[in-house]
Amino acid sequence: MLSYLWIMIGGALGTGARFWASGLLAERFGQVFPLGTLFVNVTGSFVIGFFAALADPAGPFLVGPRVRQFVMIGLCGGYTTFSSFSLQTLELARDGDWLRAGWNSVLSLIGCLVAVWLGRSVALVLIHR
């Protein structure tokens, strides 16, 4: 039961951070393109890759399952949002803005994959120093 509580706390913190970050970007750059959602998904991918490399059971930092669940399921799960990406991309396509819908899809997929790889790579470089 305690694991559920930690995951929910992490999720609440991640959701608050997502709301703040995506709102800040929407405020500064407008909402013509879903830059806020792209930003949180890419940075969240970096964080989960970085943390996964550091806290892997064979990694340099031994953390308990609850800490891994708190960060990876709760915090990162609450922070990133595939559902918002999907809805925003669908709305762009339904509005006939196929170019932006396509760019959002490509940038999200490539950006998130590169970010998770980069996060893991940075952690591994730090580990082996």
N, C-alpha and C positions, 0 to 999 in steps of 0.2 A: 504494500500500500504506500510505503514511503517513496518508492520509485515513481509512482504516479504523481505524487505531490511535487517532487523535484522536476519532473518533466513538465507539469502544468505551470510551475513557476518560471522555468526556462522559456516555455511557450509564450507566457504573458510578457516577459521581458523582450523576447524577440519580436513579438507583435507590436509592442510599443516602439521599439527601435525602427521597425519597418514603417510604421505610420509616420514617425518623425522624419526619417530620411527621405522617403518617397514624397512626402508633403513638402519638404524643403526644396527638393529638386523641381517639383511641379510649380511651386511658387516662383522660383528663380527663372525657370526656362519654359514655363507654360506646359500645356497638356496636349499639344498637337501630336507629340510622340511620347509613348510611355517610358520616358527616361528613368523615372523613379523606380519603376518595377524592374527595369533592366539593371539598374545600379544595385538594388538590394539582392537580386538573384546572383549577379556576378560576384559581389563582395561576400555574400553568404557562401557561395561555392568556394571562394578562396579560403574563408575561415574554416569550413568543414574539412577541406583538403589539408590545411595546415595542422589543425587539431588532430585529425586522423593519423597523420604521420608521427606527431609527437606522442600521442597517447595510445598508439597501437599496442596490443598486448606484447609484441616483440620489440616495441620502440623504447626510447630512452627514459620515458617518464611513466612510471606505473601509476595509473589512476584507476579507481574503482569503477565498476559498471555504472553506478549512479551518476558519477561525474560525466562519463561518456554519454549517458542517456540525457543528462541535463543539457550538455552543450550541443550534441549532435542531433538529438530528436527534438528537445524542447527549444533551446535558443535558436539554432539554425532552422529548425522546422517552422518555428513561429516567424522568423525573420524573412525567410524566402517565401515566394508565392507563385507556384505554377498556375494556380487557378486565375489569379489576376492577369498574368501573362496571357493565358488562353482567352479570357474574355476580351481583353484589350485588343488582341490580334484579330479576333472574330469581329469586333466592332469596326476596326479599321477596314477589314475586308468587306463587311456589309455596307460600309459607307462608300465603297468603290475605291478606296485608297490602297490598292494592291501593292504599290511600291513600299509604302510604310509598313504594311502588314508583313510583306516579305522580309524587309530589313529587320523588323522586330524579331521575326522567327530566326533568321540567320544569325543576327548579333547575339540573341539569347543563347542559342545552342552553342555556337562557337565560343562566345564570351564565357559562358559558364564552364564549359569543358576546359578551356585554357586556364581559367581562374582556379579550378580545383587542382589541375596539374601544377600550376605555379605555386599555389599554397603548399602542396605536398613537397614540391621541389625546394622551396625556401626552407621549410622545416627540416628537410633532410640535410641541406647545406649547413644549417645552424647546428644540427646534431653532430655532424662529422667534423666540426671545427676543432 
